[in-house]
Amino acid sequence: MSAPAPDALADDLLIGAAQIARHIFGSDEDRFTRRVYYLMGRAKCRLPSFRLGFQVAARKSTLRQWII
């Protein structure tokens, strides 16, 4: 199995709660951004995410699997 191209990895990465909210909910309004933080921490089924320094991040491919 070959490693994915660096461009493909960069396209798969969402950095910041606003980008994650835009990908999941279709909008980056404050209420959806807050919902991302809720899903990351307190929800029964936690959002698959990680931190890059002080920012939250997630992969589109992992979120797709989590939603389905």
HTML snippet that shows the backbone in 3Dmol.js (N, CA, C, O; Angstrom):
<script src="https://3Dmol.org/build/3Dmol-min.js"></script>
<div id="view" style="width:600px;height:400px;position:relative"></div>
<script>
const pdb = `
ATOM      1  N   MET A   1       0.847  -1.175   0.000  1.00  0.00           N
ATOM      2  CA  MET A   1       0.000   0.000   0.000  1.00  0.00           C
ATOM      3  C   MET A   1       0.890   1.235   0.000  1.00  0.00           C
ATOM      4  O   MET A   1       1.771   1.367   0.849  1.00  0.00           O
ATOM      5  N   SER A   2       0.669   2.119  -0.928  1.00  0.00           N
ATOM      6  CA  SER A   2       1.500   3.318  -1.028  1.00  0.00           C
ATOM      7  C   SER A   2       0.949   4.425  -0.133  1.00  0.00           C
ATOM      8  O   SER A   2      -0.240   4.461   0.181  1.00  0.00           O
ATOM      9  N   ALA A   3       1.830   5.310   0.262  1.00  0.00           N
ATOM     10  CA  ALA A   3       1.442   6.433   1.124  1.00  0.00           C
ATOM     11  C   ALA A   3       0.663   7.461   0.311  1.00  0.00           C
ATOM     12  O   ALA A   3       0.959   7.671  -0.865  1.00  0.00           O
ATOM     13  N   PRO A   4      -0.331   8.103   0.925  1.00  0.00           N
ATOM     14  CA  PRO A   4      -1.087   9.138   0.212  1.00  0.00           C
ATOM     15  C   PRO A   4      -0.202  10.335  -0.120  1.00  0.00           C
ATOM     16  O   PRO A   4       0.760  10.625   0.590  1.00  0.00           O
ATOM     17  N   ALA A   5      -0.533  11.009  -1.183  1.00  0.00           N
ATOM     18  CA  ALA A   5       0.216  12.199  -1.584  1.00  0.00           C
ATOM     19  C   ALA A   5       0.030  13.306  -0.549  1.00  0.00           C
ATOM     20  O   ALA A   5      -1.035  13.396   0.062  1.00  0.00           O
ATOM     21  N   PRO A   6       1.039  14.150  -0.339  1.00  0.00           N
ATOM     22  CA  PRO A   6       0.916  15.236   0.642  1.00  0.00           C
ATOM     23  C   PRO A   6      -0.254  16.178   0.361  1.00  0.00           C
ATOM     24  O   PRO A   6      -0.880  16.675   1.296  1.00  0.00           O
ATOM     25  N   ASP A   7      -0.556  16.430  -0.915  1.00  0.00           N
ATOM     26  CA  ASP A   7      -1.689  17.296  -1.247  1.00  0.00           C
ATOM     27  C   ASP A   7      -3.009  16.670  -0.806  1.00  0.00           C
ATOM     28  O   ASP A   7      -3.912  17.369  -0.345  1.00  0.00           O
ATOM     29  N   ALA A   8      -3.116  15.350  -0.950  1.00  0.00           N
ATOM     30  CA  ALA A   8      -4.336  14.665  -0.541  1.00  0.00           C
ATOM     31  C   ALA A   8      -4.521  14.759   0.970  1.00  0.00           C
ATOM     32  O   ALA A   8      -5.643  14.932   1.447  1.00  0.00           O
ATOM     33  N   LEU A   9      -3.442  14.648   1.718  1.00  0.00           N
ATOM     34  CA  LEU A   9      -3.531  14.776   3.173  1.00  0.00           C
ATOM     35  C   LEU A   9      -3.924  16.187   3.581  1.00  0.00           C
ATOM     36  O   LEU A   9      -4.711  16.365   4.511  1.00  0.00           O
ATOM     37  N   ALA A  10      -3.391  17.180   2.904  1.00  0.00           N
ATOM     38  CA  ALA A  10      -3.721  18.571   3.224  1.00  0.00           C
ATOM     39  C   ALA A  10      -5.188  18.860   2.914  1.00  0.00           C
ATOM     40  O   ALA A  10      -5.835  19.603   3.652  1.00  0.00           O
ATOM     41  N   ASP A  11      -5.718  18.291   1.844  1.00  0.00           N
ATOM     42  CA  ASP A  11      -7.123  18.500   1.493  1.00  0.00           C
ATOM     43  C   ASP A  11      -8.060  17.795   2.470  1.00  0.00           C
ATOM     44  O   ASP A  11      -9.213  18.198   2.621  1.00  0.00           O
ATOM     45  N   ASP A  12      -7.576  16.749   3.132  1.00  0.00           N
ATOM     46  CA  ASP A  12      -8.386  15.970   4.053  1.00  0.00           C
ATOM     47  C   ASP A  12      -8.456  16.606   5.439  1.00  0.00           C
ATOM     48  O   ASP A  12      -9.293  16.210   6.250  1.00  0.00           O
ATOM     49  N   LEU A  13      -7.606  17.569   5.725  1.00  0.00           N
ATOM     50  CA  LEU A  13      -7.488  18.140   7.064  1.00  0.00           C
ATOM     51  C   LEU A  13      -8.354  19.387   7.230  1.00  0.00           C
ATOM     52  O   LEU A  13      -8.333  20.286   6.390  1.00  0.00           O
ATOM     53  N   LEU A  14      -9.107  19.426   8.314  1.00  0.00           N
ATOM     54  CA  LEU A  14      -9.899  20.600   8.692  1.00  0.00           C
ATOM     55  C   LEU A  14      -9.295  21.160   9.970  1.00  0.00           C
ATOM     56  O   LEU A  14      -9.188  20.444  10.966  1.00  0.00           O
ATOM     57  N   ILE A  15      -8.902  22.419   9.960  1.00  0.00           N
ATOM     58  CA  ILE A  15      -8.289  23.038  11.129  1.00  0.00           C
ATOM     59  C   ILE A  15      -9.204  24.143  11.636  1.00  0.00           C
ATOM     60  O   ILE A  15      -9.548  25.066  10.898  1.00  0.00           O
ATOM     61  N   GLY A  16      -9.591  24.040  12.891  1.00  0.00           N
ATOM     62  CA  GLY A  16     -10.467  25.029  13.509  1.00  0.00           C
ATOM     63  C   GLY A  16     -11.902  24.536  13.588  1.00  0.00           C
ATOM     64  O   GLY A  16     -12.381  23.831  12.701  1.00  0.00           O
ATOM     65  N   ALA A  17     -12.573  24.914  14.655  1.00  0.00           N
ATOM     66  CA  ALA A  17     -13.958  24.488  14.861  1.00  0.00           C
ATOM     67  C   ALA A  17     -14.882  25.029  13.770  1.00  0.00           C
ATOM     68  O   ALA A  17     -15.858  24.376  13.403  1.00  0.00           O
ATOM     69  N   ALA A  18     -14.578  26.211  13.254  1.00  0.00           N
ATOM     70  CA  ALA A  18     -15.420  26.789  12.201  1.00  0.00           C
ATOM     71  C   ALA A  18     -15.365  25.947  10.928  1.00  0.00           C
ATOM     72  O   ALA A  18     -16.398  25.713  10.300  1.00  0.00           O
ATOM     73  N   GLN A  19     -14.183  25.492  10.543  1.00  0.00           N
ATOM     74  CA  GLN A  19     -14.066  24.645   9.345  1.00  0.00           C
ATOM     75  C   GLN A  19     -14.765  23.308   9.557  1.00  0.00           C
ATOM     76  O   GLN A  19     -15.420  22.797   8.648  1.00  0.00           O
ATOM     77  N   ILE A  20     -14.629  22.741  10.750  1.00  0.00           N
ATOM     78  CA  ILE A  20     -15.291  21.471  11.052  1.00  0.00           C
ATOM     79  C   ILE A  20     -16.806  21.660  11.008  1.00  0.00           C
ATOM     80  O   ILE A  20     -17.517  20.827  10.445  1.00  0.00           O
ATOM     81  N   ALA A  21     -17.306  22.750  11.598  1.00  0.00           N
ATOM     82  CA  ALA A  21     -18.744  23.032  11.583  1.00  0.00           C
ATOM     83  C   ALA A  21     -19.245  23.225  10.159  1.00  0.00           C
ATOM     84  O   ALA A  21     -20.318  22.734   9.809  1.00  0.00           O
ATOM     85  N   ARG A  22     -18.483  23.932   9.337  1.00  0.00           N
ATOM     86  CA  ARG A  22     -18.878  24.154   7.945  1.00  0.00           C
ATOM     87  C   ARG A  22     -18.963  22.827   7.199  1.00  0.00           C
ATOM     88  O   ARG A  22     -19.845  22.644   6.360  1.00  0.00           O
ATOM     89  N   HIS A  23     -18.062  21.909   7.496  1.00  0.00           N
ATOM     90  CA  HIS A  23     -18.054  20.612   6.819  1.00  0.00           C
ATOM     91  C   HIS A  23     -19.230  19.740   7.276  1.00  0.00           C
ATOM     92  O   HIS A  23     -19.874  19.092   6.451  1.00  0.00           O
ATOM     93  N   ILE A  24     -19.511  19.721   8.572  1.00  0.00           N
ATOM     94  CA  ILE A  24     -20.564  18.854   9.104  1.00  0.00           C
ATOM     95  C   ILE A  24     -21.953  19.462   8.922  1.00  0.00           C
ATOM     96  O   ILE A  24     -22.866  18.795   8.434  1.00  0.00           O
ATOM     97  N   PHE A  25     -22.113  20.723   9.313  1.00  0.00           N
ATOM     98  CA  PHE A  25     -23.433  21.351   9.357  1.00  0.00           C
ATOM     99  C   PHE A  25     -23.724  22.261   8.170  1.00  0.00           C
ATOM    100  O   PHE A  25     -24.868  22.675   7.981  1.00  0.00           O
ATOM    101  N   GLY A  26     -22.712  22.579   7.371  1.00  0.00           N
ATOM    102  CA  GLY A  26     -22.917  23.448   6.222  1.00  0.00           C
ATOM    103  C   GLY A  26     -22.876  24.925   6.556  1.00  0.00           C
ATOM    104  O   GLY A  26     -23.153  25.763   5.699  1.00  0.00           O
ATOM    105  N   SER A  27     -22.533  25.255   7.792  1.00  0.00           N
ATOM    106  CA  SER A  27     -22.472  26.649   8.217  1.00  0.00           C
ATOM    107  C   SER A  27     -21.471  26.772   9.363  1.00  0.00           C
ATOM    108  O   SER A  27     -21.271  25.833  10.134  1.00  0.00           O
ATOM    109  N   ASP A  28     -20.848  27.943   9.459  1.00  0.00           N
ATOM    110  CA  ASP A  28     -19.910  28.151  10.566  1.00  0.00           C
ATOM    111  C   ASP A  28     -20.434  29.198  11.548  1.00  0.00           C
ATOM    112  O   ASP A  28     -19.658  29.920  12.173  1.00  0.00           O
ATOM    113  N   GLU A  29     -21.765  29.269  11.676  1.00  0.00           N
ATOM    114  CA  GLU A  29     -22.364  30.162  12.669  1.00  0.00           C
ATOM    115  C   GLU A  29     -21.883  29.755  14.061  1.00  0.00           C
ATOM    116  O   GLU A  29     -21.432  28.629  14.270  1.00  0.00           O
ATOM    117  N   ASP A  30     -21.985  30.679  14.999  1.00  0.00           N
ATOM    118  CA  ASP A  30     -21.516  30.418  16.360  1.00  0.00           C
ATOM    119  C   ASP A  30     -22.174  29.196  16.988  1.00  0.00           C
ATOM    120  O   ASP A  30     -21.516  28.430  17.692  1.00  0.00           O
ATOM    121  N   ARG A  31     -23.473  29.008  16.739  1.00  0.00           N
ATOM    122  CA  ARG A  31     -24.157  27.872  17.367  1.00  0.00           C
ATOM    123  C   ARG A  31     -23.617  26.542  16.859  1.00  0.00           C
ATOM    124  O   ARG A  31     -23.569  25.572  17.616  1.00  0.00           O
ATOM    125  N   PHE A  32     -23.212  26.476  15.599  1.00  0.00           N
ATOM    126  CA  PHE A  32     -22.647  25.246  15.072  1.00  0.00           C
ATOM    127  C   PHE A  32     -21.207  25.054  15.540  1.00  0.00           C
ATOM    128  O   PHE A  32     -20.774  23.926  15.777  1.00  0.00           O
ATOM    129  N   THR A  33     -20.475  26.140  15.673  1.00  0.00           N
ATOM    130  CA  THR A  33     -19.109  26.056  16.195  1.00  0.00           C
ATOM    131  C   THR A  33     -19.141  25.564  17.639  1.00  0.00           C
ATOM    132  O   THR A  33     -18.326  24.726  18.024  1.00  0.00           O
ATOM    133  N   ARG A  34     -20.069  26.072  18.435  1.00  0.00           N
ATOM    134  CA  ARG A  34     -20.208  25.607  19.819  1.00  0.00           C
ATOM    135  C   ARG A  34     -20.609  24.137  19.859  1.00  0.00           C
ATOM    136  O   ARG A  34     -20.164  23.390  20.730  1.00  0.00           O
ATOM    137  N   ARG A  35     -21.448  23.727  18.919  1.00  0.00           N
ATOM    138  CA  ARG A  35     -21.867  22.324  18.873  1.00  0.00           C
ATOM    139  C   ARG A  35     -20.680  21.405  18.581  1.00  0.00           C
ATOM    140  O   ARG A  35     -20.621  20.288  19.095  1.00  0.00           O
ATOM    141  N   VAL A  36     -19.743  21.864  17.763  1.00  0.00           N
ATOM    142  CA  VAL A  36     -18.532  21.081  17.497  1.00  0.00           C
ATOM    143  C   VAL A  36     -17.771  20.855  18.798  1.00  0.00           C
ATOM    144  O   VAL A  36     -17.353  19.732  19.082  1.00  0.00           O
ATOM    145  N   TYR A  37     -17.587  21.911  19.591  1.00  0.00           N
ATOM    146  CA  TYR A  37     -16.890  21.760  20.870  1.00  0.00           C
ATOM    147  C   TYR A  37     -17.655  20.821  21.805  1.00  0.00           C
ATOM    148  O   TYR A  37     -17.041  20.033  22.525  1.00  0.00           O
ATOM    149  N   TYR A  38     -18.977  20.898  21.801  1.00  0.00           N
ATOM    150  CA  TYR A  38     -19.785  19.997  22.617  1.00  0.00           C
ATOM    151  C   TYR A  38     -19.577  18.550  22.172  1.00  0.00           C
ATOM    152  O   TYR A  38     -19.364  17.665  23.001  1.00  0.00           O
ATOM    153  N   LEU A  39     -19.640  18.316  20.871  1.00  0.00           N
ATOM    154  CA  LEU A  39     -19.471  16.959  20.349  1.00  0.00           C
ATOM    155  C   LEU A  39     -18.071  16.411  20.616  1.00  0.00           C
ATOM    156  O   LEU A  39     -17.881  15.199  20.713  1.00  0.00           O
ATOM    157  N   MET A  40     -17.107  17.298  20.733  1.00  0.00           N
ATOM    158  CA  MET A  40     -15.741  16.854  21.024  1.00  0.00           C
ATOM    159  C   MET A  40     -15.579  16.421  22.480  1.00  0.00           C
ATOM    160  O   MET A  40     -14.761  15.550  22.776  1.00  0.00           O
ATOM    161  N   GLY A  41     -16.345  17.014  23.383  1.00  0.00           N
ATOM    162  CA  GLY A  41     -16.081  16.776  24.785  1.00  0.00           C
ATOM    163  C   GLY A  41     -17.145  16.066  25.580  1.00  0.00           C
ATOM    164  O   GLY A  41     -16.830  15.150  26.339  1.00  0.00           O
ATOM    165  N   ARG A  42     -18.398  16.458  25.434  1.00  0.00           N
ATOM    166  CA  ARG A  42     -19.418  15.988  26.358  1.00  0.00           C
ATOM    167  C   ARG A  42     -20.417  15.007  25.768  1.00  0.00           C
ATOM    168  O   ARG A  42     -21.126  14.339  26.521  1.00  0.00           O
ATOM    169  N   ALA A  43     -20.497  14.899  24.488  1.00  0.00           N
ATOM    170  CA  ALA A  43     -21.498  14.038  23.860  1.00  0.00           C
ATOM    171  C   ALA A  43     -21.191  12.568  24.133  1.00  0.00           C
ATOM    172  O   ALA A  43     -20.042  12.198  24.377  1.00  0.00           O
ATOM    173  N   LYS A  44     -22.242  11.726  24.088  1.00  0.00           N
ATOM    174  CA  LYS A  44     -22.048  10.290  24.299  1.00  0.00           C
ATOM    175  C   LYS A  44     -21.161   9.698  23.209  1.00  0.00           C
ATOM    176  O   LYS A  44     -20.278   8.884  23.482  1.00  0.00           O
ATOM    177  N   CYS A  45     -21.407  10.114  21.988  1.00  0.00           N
ATOM    178  CA  CYS A  45     -20.625   9.631  20.847  1.00  0.00           C
ATOM    179  C   CYS A  45     -19.715  10.774  20.404  1.00  0.00           C
ATOM    180  O   CYS A  45     -20.140  11.656  19.657  1.00  0.00           O
ATOM    181  N   ARG A  46     -18.483  10.759  20.857  1.00  0.00           N
ATOM    182  CA  ARG A  46     -17.576  11.891  20.646  1.00  0.00           C
ATOM    183  C   ARG A  46     -17.113  12.035  19.202  1.00  0.00           C
ATOM    184  O   ARG A  46     -16.883  11.058  18.488  1.00  0.00           O
ATOM    185  N   LEU A  47     -16.988  13.279  18.813  1.00  0.00           N
ATOM    186  CA  LEU A  47     -16.494  13.640  17.489  1.00  0.00           C
ATOM    187  C   LEU A  47     -15.019  13.253  17.383  1.00  0.00           C
ATOM    188  O   LEU A  47     -14.227  13.632  18.246  1.00  0.00           O
ATOM    189  N   PRO A  48     -14.633  12.510  16.347  1.00  0.00           N
ATOM    190  CA  PRO A  48     -13.218  12.149  16.201  1.00  0.00           C
ATOM    191  C   PRO A  48     -12.396  13.375  15.798  1.00  0.00           C
ATOM    192  O   PRO A  48     -12.489  13.856  14.668  1.00  0.00           O
ATOM    193  N   SER A  49     -11.609  13.860  16.723  1.00  0.00           N
ATOM    194  CA  SER A  49     -10.829  15.074  16.481  1.00  0.00           C
ATOM    195  C   SER A  49      -9.539  15.009  17.275  1.00  0.00           C
ATOM    196  O   SER A  49      -9.327  14.100  18.079  1.00  0.00           O
ATOM    197  N   PHE A  50      -8.690  15.979  17.038  1.00  0.00           N
ATOM    198  CA  PHE A  50      -7.425  16.074  17.756  1.00  0.00           C
ATOM    199  C   PHE A  50      -7.022  17.532  17.801  1.00  0.00           C
ATOM    200  O   PHE A  50      -7.665  18.376  17.179  1.00  0.00           O
ATOM    201  N   ARG A  51      -5.988  17.827  18.515  1.00  0.00           N
ATOM    202  CA  ARG A  51      -5.513  19.209  18.641  1.00  0.00           C
ATOM    203  C   ARG A  51      -4.184  19.379  17.920  1.00  0.00           C
ATOM    204  O   ARG A  51      -3.307  18.518  17.975  1.00  0.00           O
ATOM    205  N   LEU A  52      -4.064  20.499  17.254  1.00  0.00           N
ATOM    206  CA  LEU A  52      -2.798  20.933  16.663  1.00  0.00           C
ATOM    207  C   LEU A  52      -2.430  22.212  17.396  1.00  0.00           C
ATOM    208  O   LEU A  52      -2.862  23.300  17.016  1.00  0.00           O
ATOM    209  N   GLY A  53      -1.642  22.079  18.432  1.00  0.00           N
ATOM    210  CA  GLY A  53      -1.352  23.232  19.279  1.00  0.00           C
ATOM    211  C   GLY A  53      -2.603  23.617  20.035  1.00  0.00           C
ATOM    212  O   GLY A  53      -3.151  22.811  20.787  1.00  0.00           O
ATOM    213  N   PHE A  54      -3.064  24.852  19.843  1.00  0.00           N
ATOM    214  CA  PHE A  54      -4.270  25.327  20.518  1.00  0.00           C
ATOM    215  C   PHE A  54      -5.515  25.193  19.658  1.00  0.00           C
ATOM    216  O   PHE A  54      -6.609  25.525  20.113  1.00  0.00           O
ATOM    217  N   GLN A  55      -5.379  24.718  18.436  1.00  0.00           N
ATOM    218  CA  GLN A  55      -6.524  24.601  17.534  1.00  0.00           C
ATOM    219  C   GLN A  55      -7.016  23.166  17.479  1.00  0.00           C
ATOM    220  O   GLN A  55      -6.236  22.222  17.609  1.00  0.00           O
ATOM    221  N   VAL A  56      -8.315  23.013  17.286  1.00  0.00           N
ATOM    222  CA  VAL A  56      -8.878  21.687  17.080  1.00  0.00           C
ATOM    223  C   VAL A  56      -8.773  21.350  15.599  1.00  0.00           C
ATOM    224  O   VAL A  56      -8.771  22.238  14.745  1.00  0.00           O
ATOM    225  N   ALA A  57      -8.687  20.079  15.311  1.00  0.00           N
ATOM    226  CA  ALA A  57      -8.567  19.638  13.925  1.00  0.00           C
ATOM    227  C   ALA A  57      -9.268  18.291  13.772  1.00  0.00           C
ATOM    228  O   ALA A  57      -9.467  17.566  14.747  1.00  0.00           O
ATOM    229  N   ALA A  58      -9.633  17.974  12.550  1.00  0.00           N
ATOM    230  CA  ALA A  58     -10.260  16.696  12.232  1.00  0.00           C
ATOM    231  C   ALA A  58      -9.985  16.383  10.769  1.00  0.00           C
ATOM    232  O   ALA A  58      -9.679  17.272   9.974  1.00  0.00           O
ATOM    233  N   ARG A  59     -10.096  15.123  10.434  1.00  0.00           N
ATOM    234  CA  ARG A  59      -9.929  14.696   9.044  1.00  0.00           C
ATOM    235  C   ARG A  59     -11.311  14.462   8.427  1.00  0.00           C
ATOM    236  O   ARG A  59     -12.190  13.867   9.050  1.00  0.00           O
ATOM    237  N   LYS A  60     -11.482  14.935   7.207  1.00  0.00           N
ATOM    238  CA  LYS A  60     -12.761  14.769   6.506  1.00  0.00           C
ATOM    239  C   LYS A  60     -13.121  13.294   6.381  1.00  0.00           C
ATOM    240  O   LYS A  60     -14.274  12.917   6.589  1.00  0.00           O
ATOM    241  N   SER A  61     -12.150  12.465   6.045  1.00  0.00           N
ATOM    242  CA  SER A  61     -12.411  11.040   5.854  1.00  0.00           C
ATOM    243  C   SER A  61     -12.879  10.384   7.154  1.00  0.00           C
ATOM    244  O   SER A  61     -13.777   9.541   7.130  1.00  0.00           O
ATOM    245  N   THR A  62     -12.290  10.755   8.274  1.00  0.00           N
ATOM    246  CA  THR A  62     -12.689  10.198   9.564  1.00  0.00           C
ATOM    247  C   THR A  62     -14.079  10.684   9.956  1.00  0.00           C
ATOM    248  O   THR A  62     -14.876   9.911  10.490  1.00  0.00           O
ATOM    249  N   LEU A  63     -14.380  11.954   9.698  1.00  0.00           N
ATOM    250  CA  LEU A  63     -15.714  12.479  10.000  1.00  0.00           C
ATOM    251  C   LEU A  63     -16.775  11.785   9.155  1.00  0.00           C
ATOM    252  O   LEU A  63     -17.867  11.495   9.643  1.00  0.00           O
ATOM    253  N   ARG A  64     -16.458  11.520   7.891  1.00  0.00           N
ATOM    254  CA  ARG A  64     -17.398  10.826   7.011  1.00  0.00           C
ATOM    255  C   ARG A  64     -17.742   9.452   7.578  1.00  0.00           C
ATOM    256  O   ARG A  64     -18.908   9.058   7.593  1.00  0.00           O
ATOM    257  N   GLN A  65     -16.727   8.722   8.045  1.00  0.00           N
ATOM    258  CA  GLN A  65     -16.961   7.404   8.635  1.00  0.00           C
ATOM    259  C   GLN A  65     -17.756   7.518   9.928  1.00  0.00           C
ATOM    260  O   GLN A  65     -18.605   6.671  10.206  1.00  0.00           O
ATOM    261  N   TRP A  66     -17.495   8.549  10.721  1.00  0.00           N
ATOM    262  CA  TRP A  66     -18.189   8.749  11.986  1.00  0.00           C
ATOM    263  C   TRP A  66     -19.668   9.057  11.758  1.00  0.00           C
ATOM    264  O   TRP A  66     -20.521   8.606  12.522  1.00  0.00           O
ATOM    265  N   ILE A  67     -19.973   9.819  10.716  1.00  0.00           N
ATOM    266  CA  ILE A  67     -21.357  10.187  10.425  1.00  0.00           C
ATOM    267  C   ILE A  67     -22.147   8.979   9.935  1.00  0.00           C
ATOM    268  O   ILE A  67     -23.308   8.799  10.301  1.00  0.00           O
ATOM    269  N   ILE A  68     -21.527   8.168   9.121  1.00  0.00           N
ATOM    270  CA  ILE A  68     -22.214   6.994   8.562  1.00  0.00           C
ATOM    271  C   ILE A  68     -22.230   5.931   9.601  1.00  0.00           C
ATOM    272  O   ILE A  68     -22.757   4.844   9.364  1.00  0.00           O
TER     273      ILE A  68
END
`;
const viewer = $3Dmol.createViewer("view");
viewer.addModel(pdb, "pdb");
viewer.setStyle({}, {cartoon: {color: "spectrum"}});
viewer.zoomTo();
viewer.render();
</script>
